[in-house]
Amino acid sequence: MKGMIQRTIKIHPQDDLLVSLTDLKTGDVVYVDDEEFTILDNVPAKHKIASRDFAIDELLHLYGIVIGKAVCPIKKGQLISSLNTRHEAEPYRVRPTRYTWKKPDITKWKDLRFMGYPRSDGQVGTRNFWLVIPLVFCENRNVDYIKNAFIKKLGYANPDKYEVLVEALVKGYKTGSENVIPRDLSPVVDRVFDNLDGIKFLTHNGGCGGTQEDSDNLCRLIAGYINNPNVAGATVLSLGCQKAQIENLRQAIQHTNPNFDKPVLFFEQQKYTSEELLLRQAIMETFSMLVAVNRITRTPASLDKLCIGLKCGGSDGFSGITANPAMGYVSDIIAALKGKTMLAEFPELCGVEQEIIDRSADTNVAEKFVRLMQAYNATAEAIGSGFSMNPSPGNIRDGLITDAMKSAGASKKGGTSPVEGVLEYGEYVKKSGLNLLCTPGHDVEATTGMAGSGANLIIFSTGLGTPTGNPITPVIKTATNSKLNERLKDLIDFDHGDIITKGKSIEQSGEELLACIIKVASGLILTKSEQLHQDDFIPWKRGVSL
């Protein structure tokens, strides 16, 4: 995307589709590689245009791979839509390969530091949270009681200017005065603990009533949250008779980290003579631990201590040519620095499997990836679905017609570095470099999984806008286009749209994003989802979710 602003772009030399960078009308003439194209339909920005004639059943290519098949004749210059194209992907297999990676220049980054919270196991947090979580949904109400007791008194409540307004109106009503509404409706927030970034209260609907596998998977996910470097310790509530027992969680924590030594408080309600006694004890002991973990302070940490989750949601036709490649460049820099990144969303790797296989560090990594992909897709197909049904109405409306087309752009978040590891949902990341994490494309189930696998930051690209956040891991929302950034400034942290509007390079945009990441990691910037207290937590029960 260097040089003059274009109206269309051909992403890969082998492509037979163009991407419209602006709205085009029937009869418009565009030029690509000195070749003239007459537009035969009205083509909205972000959508694709045939760069040659296609017969029925001919394959269509974008990003250099197969992304669909023509279901009727398509003429050069015609709009690609769900009416003339269906999903099609190339077959794949594990084969011996020797992948050569050209690492990015990391000279300017290798000596940089962020200010983080050191943990005894070598991990470094970008935040310092205390976690309160139930082992079973029966304890959700007690979690809420503890939340209501702590959240405002310790200064962690969501500042609510509308509550201040109502208080002023009530005061005016009681005094008979009309001039009681202050100019500034911002509430005064008095934080008790300077070094404790917050207490995070998680609730869920699991722990009992499903299979033992469901409960074990929940324990593994919770263990990952407690082990996450952004968490200083946890209060865990148990009823006592549920499938997800305290001992199950203890074993999951030990399996996740044999050297785990954070404080974890366990409270089992059926061992108390009243609910009040349980809550009084939980509140007093938790407060005592908050005093202790408030003594942890930020210290300089090298960038290899970053573990970054890579996610997209509300994607559009620009995702794969702006935000996602820039995120991929960041991923490559972190990999070259020996940090960790995680690419989630297995339904959005459908169509790029061979590329992933060929980039795998070894055959075991490739085979695990194939095994998880095939099992996941087979489960979906067994109930009449499948990865091919992944694109949402919003995706299709904004130019992502097939799952392979969506996946080709989504996979760009993983950059070009070798795939060092493949993780099951709830499996904790160990290897430096790029890891694949088996999650749905579903925004919150995926971000929930990345935090549970150790991400201390998440980058989240969006073309349509989403408020998605996470309780313990900051989520940096990046816009694929500047119109979205302008329209939803309260949700977006970073704009990649100038790759199209100003011809900025992928590398420059990626480096600017990494500079933003370092500020967020150091606590100098709160993400928009943090400011909105968007604490989304939905564990995936390994059912069919795309």
C-alpha positions in Angstrom: 0.0 0.0 0.0 2.8 2.4 -0.8 2.5 5.5 -3.0 -0.7 6.9 -4.5 -4.1 6.2 -3.0 -5.8 3.5 -5.1 -9.4 2.6 -5.8 -8.8 -1.1 -5.9 -6.0 -3.4 -4.8 -4.8 -6.8 -6.0 -3.4 -8.4 -2.8 -1.4 -11.3 -4.2 0.1 -11.8 -7.7 -1.9 -15.1 -8.1 -5.3 -13.5 -7.2 -8.1 -13.3 -9.7 -10.1 -11.0 -7.5 -9.7 -7.3 -6.7 -10.7 -5.5 -3.4 -12.5 -2.2 -3.8 -11.0 0.4 -1.5 -13.9 2.8 -2.1 -17.5 2.7 -3.4 -17.5 2.0 -7.1 -20.4 2.5 -9.6 -21.4 0.6 -12.7 -19.4 1.9 -15.6 -16.4 3.1 -13.5 -13.0 2.3 -14.9 -10.2 1.3 -12.6 -6.6 0.3 -13.4 -4.6 -2.5 -11.7 -1.0 -3.2 -12.9 -1.7 -1.1 -15.9 -4.7 -3.2 -16.8 -8.1 -1.6 -17.4 -11.2 -2.9 -15.6 -14.7 -1.7 -16.3 -17.0 -2.2 -13.2 -20.2 -4.0 -14.2 -22.1 -3.6 -10.8 -22.3 -1.1 -8.0 -19.5 -2.3 -5.7 -19.4 -1.1 -2.1 -16.0 -0.5 -0.5 -14.4 -3.6 1.0 -16.1 -6.0 -1.5 -14.4 -8.1 -4.2 -14.5 -7.8 -8.0 -13.8 -10.5 -10.6 -10.6 -9.6 -12.5 -11.4 -12.3 -15.1 -14.3 -14.3 -16.4 -15.3 -17.4 -14.4 -17.2 -20.4 -15.6 -19.4 -22.4 -13.2 -17.4 -24.4 -10.6 -14.2 -22.5 -11.3 -12.1 -21.6 -8.3 -11.6 -18.0 -7.0 -8.4 -16.9 -5.4 -7.6 -14.2 -2.9 -4.5 -13.7 -0.7 -3.0 -16.3 -3.1 -5.3 -19.2 -2.0 -8.6 -20.7 -3.0 -11.5 -18.8 -1.2 -14.5 -19.9 -3.1 -16.1 -21.5 -6.2 -18.3 -19.9 -8.8 -21.9 -21.2 -8.7 -22.8 -19.4 -12.0 -20.9 -17.6 -14.7 -19.1 -14.5 -13.4 -17.9 -11.7 -15.8 -14.7 -9.7 -15.4 -15.6 -6.5 -13.4 -18.6 -8.1 -11.7 -19.3 -8.0 -7.9 -18.5 -11.2 -6.0 -21.4 -12.0 -3.7 -23.1 -14.9 -2.0 -25.4 -15.2 -5.0 -22.5 -16.2 -7.4 -19.9 -17.7 -5.0 -19.9 -20.4 -2.3 -17.2 -21.5 0.1 -14.4 -23.7 -1.2 -11.0 -24.4 0.3 -7.9 -26.3 -0.8 -7.2 -29.8 0.6 -4.4 -30.1 3.0 -2.1 -32.7 4.5 0.9 -33.0 6.9 4.1 -33.2 4.8 7.8 -32.8 5.5 8.8 -29.1 5.2 11.6 -26.9 6.1 10.2 -23.4 6.7 12.5 -20.4 6.3 11.5 -17.3 8.2 12.9 -13.9 7.5 12.8 -12.2 10.9 12.0 -8.5 11.2 14.7 -6.1 12.4 14.3 -5.8 16.2 17.2 -3.5 16.9 15.0 -0.6 18.1 12.9 -3.0 20.3 15.4 -5.4 22.0 16.5 -3.0 24.7 13.0 -1.4 25.4 11.2 -2.2 28.6 7.7 -2.0 29.9 6.7 -1.5 33.6 5.1 -4.6 34.8 4.3 -6.7 37.9 6.9 -9.4 38.4 5.8 -12.9 39.5 8.0 -15.5 41.2 7.7 -17.9 38.3 9.2 -15.4 35.9 5.9 -14.2 34.4 5.2 -10.5 34.4 1.8 -8.9 34.7 0.6 -5.9 32.8 -2.0 -5.5 35.6 -2.2 -6.4 39.3 -5.7 -7.9 40.0 -7.3 -10.0 42.7 -9.7 -12.5 41.4 -13.0 -13.7 43.0 -14.6 -16.6 41.3 -17.0 -19.5 42.0 -16.4 -23.1 41.2 -20.1 -23.6 40.5 -23.0 -21.3 39.5 -24.7 -21.9 42.9 -22.2 -19.4 44.3 -22.8 -16.6 41.8 -25.0 -14.8 44.3 -22.4 -14.9 47.0 -19.8 -13.6 44.6 -22.2 -10.7 43.9 -22.5 -10.0 47.7 -18.7 -9.8 48.0 -18.6 -7.5 45.0 -21.2 -5.2 46.4 -19.3 -5.1 49.7 -15.9 -4.2 48.1 -16.3 -2.5 44.8 -17.4 1.0 45.8 -15.8 1.2 49.2 -12.4 0.4 47.7 -12.8 2.8 44.8 -13.2 0.2 41.9 -16.8 0.9 40.9 -17.5 2.0 37.4 -17.6 5.8 37.7 -21.3 6.6 36.9 -22.0 10.2 36.1 -25.7 9.3 35.7 -25.8 8.2 39.3 -24.4 11.5 40.3 -27.1 13.2 38.2 -29.9 11.3 39.9 -28.4 12.1 43.3 -28.5 15.8 42.4 -32.1 15.5 41.2 -33.1 13.8 44.5 -31.3 16.5 46.5 -33.2 19.2 44.5 -36.5 17.4 45.1 -36.0 17.2 48.8 -34.8 20.8 49.2 -37.1 22.3 46.7 -34.2 23.8 44.8 -33.8 23.7 41.0 -30.2 24.7 40.9 -28.5 21.6 42.3 -27.1 19.9 39.2 -23.3 20.4 39.1 -21.5 21.3 35.8 -19.2 18.3 36.3 -21.0 15.1 36.7 -17.8 13.0 37.1 -17.9 11.2 40.4 -15.0 11.3 42.9 -13.2 8.0 43.0 -10.9 7.4 46.0 -8.8 4.3 45.5 -7.7 2.6 48.7 -5.0 0.5 47.2 -2.6 2.3 44.9 -0.8 -0.8 43.5 -3.9 -3.0 43.1 -5.5 -2.3 39.7 -8.8 -3.9 40.7 -10.7 -6.8 42.1 -12.3 -8.9 39.4 -15.5 -10.8 40.1 -16.3 -13.6 37.7 -19.5 -15.6 37.4 -20.5 -18.4 35.1 -23.2 -21.1 34.7 -20.9 -24.1 34.9 -19.4 -26.4 37.5 -22.2 -28.9 37.8 -25.1 -30.3 35.8 -23.0 -31.1 32.7 -20.5 -33.8 32.2 -17.4 -34.4 34.4 -15.4 -33.3 31.3 -17.2 -30.0 31.3 -16.3 -29.4 35.0 -12.7 -30.5 34.5 -12.4 -28.1 31.5 -13.8 -25.3 33.7 -11.3 -26.1 36.4 -8.5 -26.0 33.9 -9.7 -22.6 32.6 -10.0 -21.2 36.1 -6.5 -22.5 37.0 -5.2 -20.6 33.9 -6.9 -17.4 35.1 -5.4 -17.7 38.6 -2.0 -18.5 37.1 -2.2 -15.6 34.6 0.6 -13.0 35.4 -2.1 -10.3 35.7 -3.5 -12.0 38.7 -1.9 -11.7 42.2 -4.2 -14.1 43.9 -7.7 -15.4 44.2 -10.7 -16.0 46.4 -12.6 -19.2 45.3 -16.1 -20.0 46.4 -17.4 -23.6 46.4 -20.8 -25.0 47.4 -19.3 -28.4 48.2 -21.4 -31.0 46.4 -20.8 -29.9 42.8 -18.7 -31.8 40.2 -16.0 -29.1 40.1 -14.5 -29.8 43.5 -11.8 -27.7 45.2 -9.4 -30.6 44.8 -10.0 -30.7 41.1 -9.0 -27.0 40.9 -5.9 -27.6 43.1 -4.8 -30.4 40.7 -5.5 -28.2 37.7 -3.4 -25.4 39.1 -0.5 -27.8 39.9 -0.7 -29.2 36.4 -0.7 -25.7 34.9 2.3 -24.5 37.0 4.1 -27.0 39.3 5.9 -23.9 40.9 2.7 -22.0 41.6 2.9 -20.0 44.9 0.3 -17.3 44.7 -2.2 -16.9 47.6 -5.5 -18.6 46.9 -8.3 -18.6 49.5 -10.9 -21.4 49.3 -14.3 -21.2 51.0 -16.8 -24.1 50.9 -20.3 -23.1 51.9 -21.6 -26.5 53.1 -18.9 -26.4 55.8 -20.3 -23.3 57.4 -23.4 -23.0 59.7 -24.7 -20.0 57.8 -24.2 -18.0 54.6 -23.4 -14.9 56.7 -20.5 -16.7 58.4 -19.1 -17.8 55.0 -19.3 -14.2 53.6 -17.9 -12.6 56.7 -14.9 -14.9 56.7 -14.4 -14.6 52.9 -14.5 -10.8 53.0 -12.2 -10.4 56.0 -9.6 -12.9 54.7 -9.7 -11.4 51.2 -9.2 -7.9 52.5 -6.2 -9.0 54.4 -4.7 -10.4 51.2 -5.5 -7.2 49.3 -3.3 -5.4 51.8 -0.5 -7.8 51.1 -0.6 -7.8 47.3 -0.8 -4.0 47.2 2.8 -4.1 48.2 3.8 -5.4 44.7 5.0 -2.6 42.5 5.8 -2.2 38.8 9.4 -2.8 37.7 11.1 -2.7 34.3 10.6 -5.8 32.2 11.9 -6.8 28.7 9.4 -7.2 25.9 9.9 -11.0 25.8 7.7 -11.1 29.0 4.8 -10.0 26.8 2.3 -12.8 25.9 -0.1 -11.3 23.4 -3.4 -12.8 22.3 -4.4 -12.1 18.6 -8.2 -11.8 17.9 -10.6 -10.2 15.4 -14.3 -9.7 15.6 -16.9 -7.8 13.6 -14.5 -8.2 10.7 -14.9 -6.5 7.4 -13.3 -6.6 3.9 -10.4 -4.4 5.1 -9.4 -6.6 8.1 -7.0 -8.7 6.0 -5.3 -5.7 4.4 -4.9 -3.2 7.2 -5.3 -4.2 10.9 -4.6 -7.9 10.7 -1.3 -7.7 8.8 -0.2 -4.9 11.1 -1.0 -7.1 14.1 0.9 -9.9 12.4 3.9 -7.7 12.1 3.7 -7.0 15.8 3.4 -10.8 16.4 6.6 -11.3 14.3 8.5 -8.7 16.4 7.4 -10.3 19.7 8.4 -13.8 18.3 11.8 -12.5 17.3 12.3 -11.1 20.8 11.4 -14.5 22.2 8.1 -13.3 23.6 4.8 -15.2 23.1 1.8 -14.7 20.9 -1.4 -16.7 20.5 -3.6 -16.8 17.4 -7.1 -18.1 18.3 -10.3 -18.9 16.3 -9.9 -22.2 14.6 -13.0 -21.8 12.4 -11.1 -18.8 10.9 -8.2 -20.9 9.9 -10.4 -22.9 7.5 -8.7 -22.6 4.1 -5.2 -21.7 5.3 -4.5 -25.1 6.9 -1.7 -26.0 4.5 0.1 -22.7 5.2 -0.2 -23.3 8.9 1.1 -26.9 8.5 4.0 -25.8 6.4 4.9 -23.2 9.0 4.8 -25.6 11.9 8.0 -26.0 13.9 7.8 -29.8 13.7 5.5 -32.7 12.6 4.0 -33.1 16.1 2.8 -29.4 16.1 1.3 -29.9 12.6 -0.4 -33.1 13.5 -1.9 -31.7 16.7 -3.3 -28.7 14.7 -4.8 -31.0 12.1 -6.3 -33.3 14.7 -8.0 -30.4 16.6 -9.2 -28.8 13.3 -10.8 -31.9 12.0 -12.4 -33.0 15.3 -13.9 -29.5 15.8 -15.2 -29.3 12.2 -16.6 -32.8 12.4 -18.5 -31.9 15.6 -20.1 -28.9 13.9 -20.9 -30.9 10.7 -22.6 -33.6 12.8 -25.4 -31.2 13.7 -25.7 -29.8 10.2 -23.2 -26.9 10.5 -19.5 -26.6 9.8 -16.7 -24.0 9.4 -18.2 -23.0 6.1 -21.1 -21.4 8.0 -18.9 -19.2 10.1 -19.3 -15.8 8.4 -21.9 -13.6 10.2 -24.4 -11.4 8.4 -22.2 -8.4 9.3 -19.2 -10.1 7.8 -21.0 -10.8 4.5 -22.5 -7.3 4.4 -19.0 -5.9 4.6 -17.3 -8.0 2.0 -16.4 -11.4 3.6 -18.5 -13.7 1.5 -17.0 -17.2 2.3 -15.3 -18.6 5.4 -12.1 -19.2 3.4 -12.1 -15.6 2.4 -12.6 -14.5 6.0 -10.0 -17.0 7.2 -7.4 -15.8 4.6 -7.6 -12.3 6.1 -8.0 -13.4 9.7 -4.9 -15.6 9.6 -2.8 -12.5 8.8 -2.9 -11.7 12.6 -0.3 -14.5 13.0 2.3 -12.8 10.9 4.9 -15.0 9.2 6.8 -16.6 12.1 7.0 -20.4 12.6 4.1 -22.0 14.5 5.9 -23.2 17.7 2.9 -24.7 19.6 -0.7 -25.7 19.4 -2.9 -25.4 22.5 -6.2 -27.0 23.5 -8.8 -24.6 25.0 -7.6 -24.0 28.6 -4.1 -25.3 27.9 -1.5 -22.9 29.2 1.1 -21.4 26.9 4.7 -22.5 27.4 6.6 -22.0 24.2 8.0 -18.7 23.0 6.9 -17.5 19.5 3.6 -18.0 17.8 1.1 -20.5 19.3 -2.3 -21.5 18.0 -5.1 -21.7 20.5 -8.2 -23.8 19.7 -11.2 -21.5 20.3 -14.4 -20.6 18.6 -14.5 -17.4 16.5 -17.1 -16.2 19.1 -15.5 -13.1 20.5 -15.9 -13.6 24.2 -15.3 -17.4 24.3 -12.1 -16.7 22.4 -10.9 -13.9 24.6 -11.9 -15.8 27.7 -9.7 -18.7 26.4 -6.7 -16.5 25.6 -6.6 -15.0 29.1 -6.9 -18.5 30.5 -4.0 -19.6 28.5 -1.8 -16.9 29.8 -2.2 -13.8 27.6 -1.3 -10.6 29.5 -2.5 -8.4 26.6 -4.9 -9.0 23.8 -5.0 -7.1 20.5 -8.5 -7.2 18.9 -9.1 -5.9 15.4 -12.6 -5.0 14.3 -14.1 -3.5 11.1 -17.7 -3.2 12.4 -17.1 -2.4 16.1 -17.5 -4.4 19.3 -17.3 -3.6 23.0 -15.6 -6.9 23.9 -13.3 -6.8 26.9 -11.8 -9.2 29.5 -11.8 -9.1 33.3 -8.0 -9.7 33.8 -6.4 -9.0 30.4 -6.5 -5.6 28.7 -8.0 -5.8 25.3 -6.7 -3.2 22.8 -9.3 -2.6 20.1 -7.9 -1.7 16.7 -10.0 -0.3 13.8 -9.6 -1.6 10.2 -10.9 1.6 8.8 -10.9 5.2 9.9 -14.7 5.7 9.5 -15.2 3.1 12.3 -12.6 4.8 14.5 -14.4 8.2 14.1 -17.8 6.7 14.7 -17.0 4.6 17.7 -14.2 6.4 19.5 -15.5 5.2 22.9 -14.7 1.6 21.8 -11.6 1.9 19.6 -8.0 2.3 20.9 -6.0 2.4 17.7 -6.7 3.2 14.0 -5.1 1.3 11.1 -7.3 3.0 8.5 -4.6 5.3 7.3 -3.0 2.3 5.7 -5.7 2.8 3.0 -6.4 6.5 3.3 -2.8 7.8 3.6 -0.8 4.9 2.2 0.9 4.2 5.5 2.9 0.9 5.4 2.0 -2.2 7.3 5.3 -2.0 9.1 4.9 1.6 10.2 1.4 1.0 11.4 2.5 -2.2 13.3 5.4 -0.4 15.0 3.0 2.4 16.1 0.7 -0.3 17.5 3.6 -1.9 19.4 4.4 1.5 20.9 0.8 1.7 22.1 1.0 -1.8 23.5 4.0 -0.9 25.6 2.1 2.1 27.1 -0.9 -0.1 27.9 1.3 -2.8 29.4 3.0 -0.2 31.6 -0.4 1.0 32.9 0.1 4.4 31.3 -3.0 3.9 29.2 -6.3 2.2 30.1 -8.0 0.6 27.1 -11.5 1.7 26.2 -12.9 -1.7 27.3 -11.2 -1.2 30.7 -12.6 2.3 31.0 -16.1 0.9 30.3 -15.5 -2.0 32.8 -16.3 -4.5 29.9 -15.5 -7.6 31.9 -16.7 -10.4 29.5 -16.2 -14.0 30.7 -17.9 -16.9 28.8 -16.2 -20.3 29.1 -16.5 -22.5 26.0 -18.1 -25.8 26.9 -16.6 -27.4 23.8 -20.0 -27.6 22.1 -20.6 -26.3 18.6 -19.8 -22.6 18.7 -18.3 -20.9 15.6 
